[in-house]
Amino acid sequence: MVFTLIDAFSFKKIGIRPYEAINKERHEQDIAEWETAAKTGDPEAQYMLFIEYHSRARTDGDSEFLKRAEEMLDASAAQEFSNAVESKKHWPLVRAAIEKKLKRGPKT
């Protein structure tokens, strides 16, 4: 266990466990759980998906994720989830910045 902790927080990994694969798998499980909960109207799950889709829109340059992010933010804020209500105040500026980035296209 001690070596696992050392490896988890060190810059140079010694490879005791495949942390990147474990984290990616866990993240995919989280997304699946949020999607299921969001379909039932869970505002926290909707907000978590907003964050995920917003991140993907920024990093992947995919306008579909931007659209989905806004849908999840609207759904969560409509239920007065406090984080969503706060994020919605800044969303027009954030969306405009991402749209501008999408229009520029990928970096070469």
Beta strands, then each sheet from edge to edge (+ up, - down):
end
